[in-house]
Amino acid sequence: MGKIVSFSAAARQALLRSGEELMRTDTCGMDEAQLRRLLEDVAEMIRRLDEAEPGDMQSDAYEEWAEVHEGVEDLQDEIFDLLDKLT
């Protein structure tokens, strides 16, 4: 089980904005090395988002968090697919 980390609303919002920014990354034309570096960034963002997961699954904060978390995971899947095509 992960450790419980307390995030202020401002810190959580800043993290979500960073996640949204990462989701807008254009992977077209990236070579294998660029994709692997991006994959490391994405994995780190997922780790940070996991730490910032709101406790109340019925809250607006959780809904916003889940949307960004899912988007970053989708980017991770996209990168895996692109790497598979390159190898």
MINUGU-427312 format. One record per residue: chain; residue number from 1; x, y, z of N, C-alpha, C in turn. Coordinates in steps of 0.05 Angstrom, whole numbers, always signed. Each point is the difference from the previous one (the first is absolute). Layout:
N
<vexnu><ch>A</ch><i>NUM</i><n_px>X</n_px><n_py>Y</n_py><n_pz>Z</n_pz><ca_px>X</ca_px><ca_py>Y</ca_py><ca_pz>Z</ca_pz><c_px>X</c_px><c_py>Y</c_py><c_pz>Z</c_pz></vexnu>
...
***
This chain:
87
<vexnu><ch>A</ch><i>1</i><n_px>+17</n_px><n_py>-23</n_py><n_pz>+0</n_pz><ca_px>-17</ca_px><ca_py>+23</ca_py><ca_pz>+0</ca_pz><c_px>+18</c_px><c_py>+25</c_py><c_pz>+0</c_pz></vexnu>
<vexnu><ch>A</ch><i>2</i><n_px>-8</n_px><n_py>+20</n_py><n_pz>-16</n_pz><ca_px>+16</ca_px><ca_py>+24</ca_py><ca_pz>-2</ca_pz><c_px>-3</c_px><c_py>+18</c_py><c_pz>+25</c_pz></vexnu>
<vexnu><ch>A</ch><i>3</i><n_px>+19</n_px><n_py>+18</n_py><n_pz>+2</n_pz><ca_px>-1</ca_px><ca_py>+18</ca_py><ca_pz>+23</ca_pz><c_px>-21</c_px><c_py>+22</c_py><c_pz>-6</c_pz></vexnu>
<vexnu><ch>A</ch><i>4</i><n_px>-11</n_px><n_py>+11</n_py><n_pz>+20</n_pz><ca_px>-19</ca_px><ca_py>+22</ca_py><ca_pz>-3</ca_pz><c_px>+15</c_px><c_py>+26</c_py><c_pz>+0</c_pz></vexnu>
<vexnu><ch>A</ch><i>5</i><n_px>-5</n_px><n_py>+16</n_py><n_pz>-21</n_pz><ca_px>+13</ca_px><ca_py>+25</ca_py><ca_pz>-4</ca_pz><c_px>-22</c_px><c_py>+22</c_py><c_pz>+0</c_pz></vexnu>
<vexnu><ch>A</ch><i>6</i><n_px>+4</n_px><n_py>+21</n_py><n_pz>+15</n_pz><ca_px>-19</ca_px><ca_py>+21</ca_py><ca_pz>+1</ca_pz><c_px>+7</c_px><c_py>+22</c_py><c_pz>-20</c_pz></vexnu>
<vexnu><ch>A</ch><i>7</i><n_px>-19</n_px><n_py>+6</n_py><n_pz>-18</n_pz><ca_px>+4</ca_px><ca_py>+21</ca_py><ca_pz>-20</ca_pz><c_px>-20</c_px><c_py>+22</c_py><c_pz>+5</c_pz></vexnu>
<vexnu><ch>A</ch><i>8</i><n_px>+10</n_px><n_py>+25</n_py><n_pz>-2</n_pz><ca_px>-18</ca_px><ca_py>+23</ca_py><ca_pz>+1</ca_pz><c_px>-14</c_px><c_py>+1</c_py><c_pz>-26</c_pz></vexnu>
<vexnu><ch>A</ch><i>9</i><n_px>-22</n_px><n_py>+15</n_py><n_pz>+0</n_pz><ca_px>-16</ca_px><ca_py>+3</ca_py><ca_pz>-25</ca_pz><c_px>+18</c_px><c_py>+13</c_py><c_pz>-22</c_pz></vexnu>
<vexnu><ch>A</ch><i>10</i><n_px>+16</n_px><n_py>+19</n_py><n_pz>+8</n_pz><ca_px>+17</ca_px><ca_py>+14</ca_py><ca_pz>-19</ca_pz><c_px>+21</c_px><c_py>-18</c_py><c_pz>-11</c_pz></vexnu>
<vexnu><ch>A</ch><i>11</i><n_px>+12</n_px><n_py>-17</n_py><n_pz>+17</n_pz><ca_px>+20</ca_px><ca_py>-19</ca_py><ca_pz>-10</ca_pz><c_px>-12</c_px><c_py>-21</c_py><c_pz>-19</c_pz></vexnu>
<vexnu><ch>A</ch><i>12</i><n_px>-24</n_px><n_py>-9</n_py><n_pz>+7</n_pz><ca_px>-14</ca_px><ca_py>-20</ca_py><ca_pz>-17</ca_pz><c_px>-6</c_px><c_py>+13</c_py><c_pz>-27</c_pz></vexnu>
<vexnu><ch>A</ch><i>13</i><n_px>-10</n_px><n_py>+25</n_py><n_pz>+0</n_pz><ca_px>-6</ca_px><ca_py>+13</ca_py><ca_pz>-25</ca_pz><c_px>+24</c_px><c_py>+4</c_py><c_pz>-17</c_pz></vexnu>
<vexnu><ch>A</ch><i>14</i><n_px>+23</n_px><n_py>+7</n_py><n_pz>+12</n_pz><ca_px>+25</ca_px><ca_py>+4</ca_py><ca_pz>-15</ca_pz><c_px>+8</c_px><c_py>-27</c_py><c_pz>-13</c_pz></vexnu>
<vexnu><ch>A</ch><i>15</i><n_px>-3</n_px><n_py>-22</n_py><n_pz>+15</n_pz><ca_px>+7</ca_px><ca_py>-26</ca_py><ca_pz>-10</ca_pz><c_px>-18</c_px><c_py>-8</c_py><c_pz>-23</c_pz></vexnu>
<vexnu><ch>A</ch><i>16</i><n_px>-26</n_px><n_py>+6</n_py><n_pz>+3</n_pz><ca_px>-19</ca_px><ca_py>-7</ca_py><ca_pz>-22</ca_pz><c_px>+6</c_px><c_py>+16</c_py><c_pz>-25</c_pz></vexnu>
<vexnu><ch>A</ch><i>17</i><n_px>+7</n_px><n_py>+26</n_py><n_pz>+4</n_pz><ca_px>+8</ca_px><ca_py>+16</ca_py><ca_pz>-24</ca_pz><c_px>+25</c_px><c_py>-12</c_py><c_pz>-14</c_pz></vexnu>
<vexnu><ch>A</ch><i>18</i><n_px>+19</n_px><n_py>-9</n_py><n_pz>+16</n_pz><ca_px>+23</ca_px><ca_py>-13</ca_py><ca_pz>-12</ca_pz><c_px>-7</c_px><c_py>-25</c_py><c_pz>-15</c_pz></vexnu>
<vexnu><ch>A</ch><i>19</i><n_px>-18</n_px><n_py>-16</n_py><n_pz>+12</n_pz><ca_px>-10</ca_px><ca_py>-24</ca_py><ca_pz>-14</ca_pz><c_px>-14</c_px><c_py>+6</c_py><c_pz>-26</c_pz></vexnu>
<vexnu><ch>A</ch><i>20</i><n_px>-17</n_px><n_py>+21</n_py><n_pz>+1</n_pz><ca_px>-14</ca_px><ca_py>+9</ca_py><ca_pz>-25</ca_pz><c_px>+20</c_px><c_py>+9</c_py><c_pz>-21</c_pz></vexnu>
<vexnu><ch>A</ch><i>21</i><n_px>+20</n_px><n_py>+14</n_py><n_pz>+8</n_pz><ca_px>+21</ca_px><ca_py>+9</ca_py><ca_pz>-18</ca_pz><c_px>+14</c_px><c_py>-24</c_py><c_pz>-13</c_pz></vexnu>
<vexnu><ch>A</ch><i>22</i><n_px>+7</n_px><n_py>-20</n_py><n_pz>+16</n_pz><ca_px>+13</ca_px><ca_py>-24</ca_py><ca_pz>-9</ca_pz><c_px>-17</c_px><c_py>-15</c_py><c_pz>-20</c_pz></vexnu>
<vexnu><ch>A</ch><i>23</i><n_px>-27</n_px><n_py>+0</n_py><n_pz>+5</n_pz><ca_px>-18</ca_px><ca_py>-14</ca_py><ca_pz>-18</ca_pz><c_px>-1</c_px><c_py>+12</c_py><c_pz>-28</c_pz></vexnu>
<vexnu><ch>A</ch><i>24</i><n_px>+7</n_px><n_py>+26</n_py><n_pz>-2</n_pz><ca_px>-1</ca_px><ca_py>+13</ca_py><ca_pz>-26</ca_pz><c_px>+26</c_px><c_py>-4</c_py><c_pz>-16</c_pz></vexnu>
<vexnu><ch>A</ch><i>25</i><n_px>+18</n_px><n_py>-16</n_py><n_pz>+10</n_pz><ca_px>+25</ca_px><ca_py>-6</ca_py><ca_pz>-14</ca_pz><c_px>-6</c_px><c_py>-13</c_py><c_pz>-27</c_pz></vexnu>
<vexnu><ch>A</ch><i>26</i><n_px>+12</n_px><n_py>+11</n_py><n_pz>-21</n_pz><ca_px>-3</ca_px><ca_py>-12</ca_py><ca_pz>-26</ca_pz><c_px>+22</c_px><c_py>-20</c_py><c_pz>-5</c_pz></vexnu>
<vexnu><ch>A</ch><i>27</i><n_px>-7</n_px><n_py>-25</n_py><n_pz>-2</n_pz><ca_px>+19</ca_px><ca_py>-22</ca_py><ca_pz>-3</ca_pz><c_px>+7</c_px><c_py>-5</c_py><c_pz>-29</c_pz></vexnu>
<vexnu><ch>A</ch><i>28</i><n_px>-13</n_px><n_py>+13</n_py><n_pz>-18</n_pz><ca_px>+5</ca_px><ca_py>-5</ca_py><ca_pz>-29</ca_pz><c_px>+29</c_px><c_py>+7</c_py><c_pz>-6</c_pz></vexnu>
<vexnu><ch>A</ch><i>29</i><n_px>+13</n_px><n_py>-17</n_py><n_pz>-14</n_pz><ca_px>+28</ca_px><ca_py>+5</ca_py><ca_pz>-8</ca_pz><c_px>+21</c_px><c_py>-5</c_py><c_pz>+21</c_pz></vexnu>
<vexnu><ch>A</ch><i>30</i><n_px>-8</n_px><n_py>-8</n_py><n_pz>+24</n_pz><ca_px>+20</ca_px><ca_py>-5</ca_py><ca_pz>+20</ca_pz><c_px>+15</c_px><c_py>-26</c_py><c_pz>-6</c_pz></vexnu>
<vexnu><ch>A</ch><i>31</i><n_px>+26</n_px><n_py>+0</n_py><n_pz>+5</n_pz><ca_px>+15</ca_px><ca_py>-25</ca_py><ca_pz>-3</ca_pz><c_px>-1</c_px><c_py>-16</c_py><c_pz>+26</c_pz></vexnu>
<vexnu><ch>A</ch><i>32</i><n_px>+13</n_px><n_py>-23</n_py><n_pz>-1</n_pz><ca_px>-2</ca_px><ca_py>-18</ca_py><ca_pz>+23</ca_pz><c_px>+11</c_px><c_py>+13</c_py><c_pz>+26</c_pz></vexnu>
<vexnu><ch>A</ch><i>33</i><n_px>+22</n_px><n_py>+13</n_py><n_pz>-2</n_pz><ca_px>+12</ca_px><ca_py>+13</ca_py><ca_pz>+24</ca_pz><c_px>-19</c_px><c_py>+21</c_py><c_pz>+11</c_pz></vexnu>
<vexnu><ch>A</ch><i>34</i><n_px>-12</n_px><n_py>+16</n_py><n_pz>-17</n_pz><ca_px>-18</ca_px><ca_py>+21</ca_py><ca_pz>+10</ca_pz><c_px>-24</c_px><c_py>-13</c_py><c_pz>+13</c_pz></vexnu>
<vexnu><ch>A</ch><i>35</i><n_px>-11</n_px><n_py>-21</n_py><n_pz>-12</n_pz><ca_px>-23</ca_px><ca_py>-14</ca_py><ca_pz>+12</ca_pz><c_px>+7</c_px><c_py>-12</c_py><c_pz>+26</c_pz></vexnu>
<vexnu><ch>A</ch><i>36</i><n_px>+23</n_px><n_py>-11</n_py><n_pz>+3</n_pz><ca_px>+8</ca_px><ca_py>-12</ca_py><ca_pz>+26</ca_pz><c_px>+3</c_px><c_py>+21</c_py><c_pz>+22</c_pz></vexnu>
<vexnu><ch>A</ch><i>37</i><n_px>+11</n_px><n_py>+23</n_py><n_pz>-8</n_pz><ca_px>+2</ca_px><ca_py>+22</ca_py><ca_pz>+20</ca_pz><c_px>-27</c_px><c_py>+10</c_py><c_pz>+8</c_pz></vexnu>
<vexnu><ch>A</ch><i>38</i><n_px>-18</n_px><n_py>+2</n_py><n_pz>-20</n_pz><ca_px>-28</ca_px><ca_py>+9</ca_py><ca_pz>+6</ca_pz><c_px>-13</c_px><c_py>-21</c_py><c_pz>+18</c_pz></vexnu>
<vexnu><ch>A</ch><i>39</i><n_px>+5</n_px><n_py>-25</n_py><n_pz>-5</n_pz><ca_px>-12</ca_px><ca_py>-22</ca_py><ca_pz>+16</ca_pz><c_px>+9</c_px><c_py>+3</c_py><c_pz>+29</c_pz></vexnu>
<vexnu><ch>A</ch><i>40</i><n_px>+25</n_px><n_py>+7</n_py><n_pz>+4</n_pz><ca_px>+9</ca_px><ca_py>+4</ca_py><ca_pz>+28</ca_pz><c_px>-15</c_px><c_py>+23</c_py><c_pz>+13</c_pz></vexnu>
<vexnu><ch>A</ch><i>41</i><n_px>-4</n_px><n_py>+22</n_py><n_pz>-15</n_pz><ca_px>-15</ca_px><ca_py>+23</ca_py><ca_pz>+11</ca_pz><c_px>-28</c_px><c_py>-8</c_py><c_pz>+6</c_pz></vexnu>
<vexnu><ch>A</ch><i>42</i><n_px>-12</n_px><n_py>-15</n_py><n_pz>-17</n_pz><ca_px>-28</ca_px><ca_py>-9</ca_py><ca_pz>+4</ca_pz><c_px>-2</c_px><c_py>-18</c_py><c_pz>+24</c_pz></vexnu>
<vexnu><ch>A</ch><i>43</i><n_px>+18</n_px><n_py>-19</n_py><n_pz>+3</n_pz><ca_px>+0</ca_px><ca_py>-17</ca_py><ca_pz>+24</ca_pz><c_px>+3</c_px><c_py>+16</c_py><c_pz>+25</c_pz></vexnu>
<vexnu><ch>A</ch><i>44</i><n_px>+17</n_px><n_py>+20</n_py><n_pz>+0</n_pz><ca_px>+4</ca_px><ca_py>+17</ca_py><ca_pz>+24</ca_pz><c_px>-26</c_px><c_py>+16</c_py><c_pz>+5</c_pz></vexnu>
<vexnu><ch>A</ch><i>45</i><n_px>-13</n_px><n_py>+10</n_py><n_pz>-20</n_pz><ca_px>-25</ca_px><ca_py>+15</ca_py><ca_pz>+4</ca_pz><c_px>-22</c_px><c_py>-19</c_py><c_pz>+11</c_pz></vexnu>
<vexnu><ch>A</ch><i>46</i><n_px>-1</n_px><n_py>-24</n_py><n_pz>-10</n_pz><ca_px>-20</ca_px><ca_py>-19</ca_py><ca_pz>+11</ca_pz><c_px>+6</c_px><c_py>-5</c_py><c_pz>+30</c_pz></vexnu>
<vexnu><ch>A</ch><i>47</i><n_px>+25</n_px><n_py>-4</n_py><n_pz>+7</n_pz><ca_px>+7</ca_px><ca_py>-4</ca_py><ca_pz>+28</ca_pz><c_px>-8</c_px><c_py>+24</c_py><c_pz>+17</c_pz></vexnu>
<vexnu><ch>A</ch><i>48</i><n_px>+5</n_px><n_py>+24</n_py><n_pz>-10</n_pz><ca_px>-7</ca_px><ca_py>+24</ca_py><ca_pz>+15</ca_pz><c_px>-31</c_px><c_py>+3</c_py><c_pz>+2</c_pz></vexnu>
<vexnu><ch>A</ch><i>49</i><n_px>-14</n_px><n_py>-6</n_py><n_pz>-22</n_pz><ca_px>-29</ca_px><ca_py>+1</ca_py><ca_pz>+1</ca_pz><c_px>-11</c_px><c_py>-20</c_py><c_pz>+20</c_pz></vexnu>
<vexnu><ch>A</ch><i>50</i><n_px>+12</n_px><n_py>-24</n_py><n_pz>+0</n_pz><ca_px>-9</ca_px><ca_py>-21</ca_py><ca_pz>+19</ca_pz><c_px>+2</c_px><c_py>+10</c_py><c_pz>+29</c_pz></vexnu>
<vexnu><ch>A</ch><i>51</i><n_px>+22</n_px><n_py>+14</n_py><n_pz>+6</n_pz><ca_px>+4</ca_px><ca_py>+11</ca_py><ca_pz>+27</ca_pz><c_px>-21</c_px><c_py>+22</c_py><c_pz>+6</c_pz></vexnu>
<vexnu><ch>A</ch><i>52</i><n_px>-10</n_px><n_py>+14</n_py><n_pz>-20</n_pz><ca_px>-18</ca_px><ca_py>+22</ca_py><ca_pz>+4</ca_pz><c_px>-29</c_px><c_py>-7</c_py><c_pz>-3</c_pz></vexnu>
<vexnu><ch>A</ch><i>53</i><n_px>-6</n_px><n_py>-26</n_py><n_pz>-1</n_pz><ca_px>-28</ca_px><ca_py>-9</ca_py><ca_pz>-4</ca_pz><c_px>-17</c_px><c_py>+10</c_py><c_pz>+23</c_pz></vexnu>
<vexnu><ch>A</ch><i>54</i><n_px>-21</n_px><n_py>+14</n_py><n_pz>-6</n_pz><ca_px>-18</ca_px><ca_py>+9</ca_py><ca_pz>+21</ca_pz><c_px>-14</c_px><c_py>-24</c_py><c_pz>+14</c_pz></vexnu>
<vexnu><ch>A</ch><i>55</i><n_px>-6</n_px><n_py>+3</n_py><n_pz>+25</n_pz><ca_px>-12</ca_px><ca_py>-21</ca_py><ca_pz>+15</ca_pz><c_px>-29</c_px><c_py>-5</c_py><c_pz>-5</c_pz></vexnu>
<vexnu><ch>A</ch><i>56</i><n_px>-14</n_px><n_py>+22</n_py><n_pz>-7</n_pz><ca_px>-29</ca_px><ca_py>-2</ca_py><ca_pz>-4</ca_pz><c_px>-6</c_px><c_py>-5</c_py><c_pz>-29</c_pz></vexnu>
<vexnu><ch>A</ch><i>57</i><n_px>-7</n_px><n_py>-25</n_py><n_pz>-7</n_pz><ca_px>-5</ca_px><ca_py>-7</ca_py><ca_pz>-28</ca_pz><c_px>-25</c_px><c_py>+13</c_py><c_pz>-11</c_pz></vexnu>
<vexnu><ch>A</ch><i>58</i><n_px>-16</n_px><n_py>+13</n_py><n_pz>+17</n_pz><ca_px>-25</ca_px><ca_py>+13</ca_py><ca_pz>-9</ca_pz><c_px>+4</c_px><c_py>+30</c_py><c_pz>-5</c_pz></vexnu>
<vexnu><ch>A</ch><i>59</i><n_px>+24</n_px><n_py>+10</n_py><n_pz>+5</n_pz><ca_px>+6</ca_px><ca_py>+28</ca_py><ca_pz>-2</ca_pz><c_px>+6</c_px><c_py>+9</c_py><c_pz>-28</c_pz></vexnu>
<vexnu><ch>A</ch><i>60</i><n_px>-3</n_px><n_py>+26</n_py><n_pz>-5</n_pz><ca_px>+8</ca_px><ca_py>+12</ca_py><ca_pz>-25</ca_pz><c_px>+30</c_px><c_py>-2</c_py><c_pz>-4</c_pz></vexnu>
<vexnu><ch>A</ch><i>61</i><n_px>+15</n_px><n_py>+3</n_py><n_pz>+22</n_pz><ca_px>+29</ca_px><ca_py>-3</ca_py><ca_pz>-1</ca_pz><c_px>+9</c_px><c_py>-27</c_py><c_pz>-10</c_pz></vexnu>
<vexnu><ch>A</ch><i>62</i><n_px>-15</n_px><n_py>-21</n_py><n_pz>+9</n_pz><ca_px>+7</ca_px><ca_py>-27</ca_py><ca_pz>-9</ca_pz><c_px>-6</c_px><c_py>-3</c_py><c_pz>-30</c_pz></vexnu>
<vexnu><ch>A</ch><i>63</i><n_px>-23</n_px><n_py>+11</n_py><n_pz>-8</n_pz><ca_px>-8</ca_px><ca_py>-2</ca_py><ca_pz>-28</ca_pz><c_px>+21</c_px><c_py>+13</c_py><c_pz>-18</c_pz></vexnu>
<vexnu><ch>A</ch><i>64</i><n_px>+9</n_px><n_py>+24</n_py><n_pz>+8</n_pz><ca_px>+21</ca_px><ca_py>+14</ca_py><ca_pz>-16</ca_pz><c_px>+26</c_px><c_py>-15</c_py><c_pz>+0</c_pz></vexnu>
<vexnu><ch>A</ch><i>65</i><n_px>+8</n_px><n_py>-11</n_py><n_pz>+24</n_pz><ca_px>+24</ca_px><ca_py>-16</ca_py><ca_pz>+2</ca_pz><c_px>-1</c_px><c_py>-24</c_py><c_pz>-18</c_pz></vexnu>
<vexnu><ch>A</ch><i>66</i><n_px>-23</n_px><n_py>-14</n_py><n_pz>+1</n_pz><ca_px>-3</ca_px><ca_py>-25</ca_py><ca_pz>-16</ca_pz><c_px>+2</c_px><c_py>+6</c_py><c_pz>-30</c_pz></vexnu>
<vexnu><ch>A</ch><i>67</i><n_px>-11</n_px><n_py>+22</n_py><n_pz>-9</n_pz><ca_px>+1</ca_px><ca_py>+7</ca_py><ca_pz>-28</ca_pz><c_px>+29</c_px><c_py>+4</c_py><c_pz>-9</c_pz></vexnu>
<vexnu><ch>A</ch><i>68</i><n_px>+16</n_px><n_py>+14</n_py><n_pz>+16</n_pz><ca_px>+28</ca_px><ca_py>+4</ca_py><ca_pz>-7</ca_pz><c_px>+15</c_px><c_py>-26</c_py><c_pz>+2</c_pz></vexnu>
<vexnu><ch>A</ch><i>69</i><n_px>-4</n_px><n_py>-15</n_py><n_pz>+21</n_pz><ca_px>+14</ca_px><ca_py>-25</ca_py><ca_pz>+4</ca_pz><c_px>-5</c_px><c_py>-19</c_py><c_pz>-24</c_pz></vexnu>
<vexnu><ch>A</ch><i>70</i><n_px>-25</n_px><n_py>-2</n_py><n_pz>-8</n_pz><ca_px>-7</ca_px><ca_py>-17</ca_py><ca_pz>-23</ca_pz><c_px>+13</c_px><c_py>+10</c_py><c_pz>-26</c_pz></vexnu>
<vexnu><ch>A</ch><i>71</i><n_px>+1</n_px><n_py>+27</n_py><n_pz>-4</n_pz><ca_px>+12</ca_px><ca_py>+11</ca_py><ca_pz>-23</ca_pz><c_px>+30</c_px><c_py>-6</c_py><c_pz>-1</c_pz></vexnu>
<vexnu><ch>A</ch><i>72</i><n_px>+13</n_px><n_py>+2</n_py><n_pz>+22</n_pz><ca_px>+29</ca_px><ca_py>-6</ca_py><ca_pz>+1</ca_pz><c_px>+5</c_px><c_py>-30</c_py><c_pz>-4</c_pz></vexnu>
<vexnu><ch>A</ch><i>73</i><n_px>-17</n_px><n_py>-16</n_py><n_pz>+11</n_pz><ca_px>+2</ca_px><ca_py>-29</ca_py><ca_pz>-6</ca_pz><c_px>-4</c_px><c_py>-6</c_py><c_pz>-29</c_pz></vexnu>
<vexnu><ch>A</ch><i>74</i><n_px>-19</n_px><n_py>+14</n_py><n_pz>-13</n_pz><ca_px>-4</ca_px><ca_py>-4</ca_py><ca_pz>-29</ca_pz><c_px>+25</c_px><c_py>+8</c_py><c_pz>-16</c_pz></vexnu>
<vexnu><ch>A</ch><i>75</i><n_px>+13</n_px><n_py>+21</n_py><n_pz>+9</n_pz><ca_px>+25</ca_px><ca_py>+8</ca_py><ca_pz>-14</ca_pz><c_px>+21</c_px><c_py>-22</c_py><c_pz>+4</c_pz></vexnu>
<vexnu><ch>A</ch><i>76</i><n_px>+1</n_px><n_py>-11</n_py><n_pz>+24</n_pz><ca_px>+19</ca_px><ca_py>-22</ca_py><ca_pz>+5</ca_pz><c_px>-6</c_px><c_py>-23</c_py><c_pz>-20</c_pz></vexnu>
<vexnu><ch>A</ch><i>77</i><n_px>-25</n_px><n_py>-7</n_py><n_pz>-3</n_pz><ca_px>-7</ca_px><ca_py>-22</ca_py><ca_pz>-18</ca_pz><c_px>+8</c_px><c_py>+7</c_py><c_pz>-29</c_pz></vexnu>
<vexnu><ch>A</ch><i>78</i><n_px>-5</n_px><n_py>+25</n_py><n_pz>-8</n_pz><ca_px>+8</ca_px><ca_py>+9</ca_py><ca_pz>-27</ca_pz><c_px>+30</c_px><c_py>-3</c_py><c_pz>-4</c_pz></vexnu>
<vexnu><ch>A</ch><i>79</i><n_px>+15</n_px><n_py>+8</n_py><n_pz>+20</n_pz><ca_px>+30</ca_px><ca_py>-3</ca_py><ca_pz>-2</ca_pz><c_px>+8</c_px><c_py>-29</c_py><c_pz>-3</c_pz></vexnu>
<vexnu><ch>A</ch><i>80</i><n_px>-12</n_px><n_py>-17</n_py><n_pz>+16</n_pz><ca_px>+6</ca_px><ca_py>-29</ca_py><ca_pz>-2</ca_pz><c_px>-6</c_px><c_py>-10</c_py><c_pz>-28</c_pz></vexnu>
<vexnu><ch>A</ch><i>81</i><n_px>-23</n_px><n_py>+8</n_py><n_pz>-11</n_pz><ca_px>-7</ca_px><ca_py>-8</ca_py><ca_pz>-27</ca_pz><c_px>+20</c_px><c_py>+9</c_py><c_pz>-21</c_pz></vexnu>
<vexnu><ch>A</ch><i>82</i><n_px>+9</n_px><n_py>+26</n_py><n_pz>+3</n_pz><ca_px>+19</ca_px><ca_py>+11</ca_py><ca_pz>-19</ca_pz><c_px>+27</c_px><c_py>-15</c_py><c_pz>+2</c_pz></vexnu>
<vexnu><ch>A</ch><i>83</i><n_px>+8</n_px><n_py>-6</n_py><n_pz>+25</n_pz><ca_px>+25</ca_px><ca_py>-14</ca_py><ca_pz>+4</ca_pz><c_px>-1</c_px><c_py>-28</c_py><c_pz>-12</c_pz></vexnu>
<vexnu><ch>A</ch><i>84</i><n_px>-23</n_px><n_py>-13</n_py><n_pz>+3</n_pz><ca_px>-4</ca_px><ca_py>-26</ca_py><ca_pz>-12</ca_pz><c_px>+4</c_px><c_py>+1</c_py><c_pz>-31</c_pz></vexnu>
<vexnu><ch>A</ch><i>85</i><n_px>-11</n_px><n_py>+21</n_py><n_pz>-12</n_pz><ca_px>+2</ca_px><ca_py>+3</ca_py><ca_pz>-29</ca_pz><c_px>+29</c_px><c_py>+5</c_py><c_pz>-9</c_pz></vexnu>
<vexnu><ch>A</ch><i>86</i><n_px>+16</n_px><n_py>+12</n_py><n_pz>+17</n_pz><ca_px>+27</ca_px><ca_py>+7</ca_py><ca_pz>-7</ca_pz><c_px>+19</c_px><c_py>-24</c_py><c_pz>+4</c_pz></vexnu>
<vexnu><ch>A</ch><i>87</i><n_px>-8</n_px><n_py>-20</n_py><n_pz>+15</n_pz><ca_px>+18</ca_px><ca_py>-23</ca_py><ca_pz>+6</ca_pz><c_px>-9</c_px><c_py>-25</c_py><c_pz>-14</c_pz></vexnu>
***
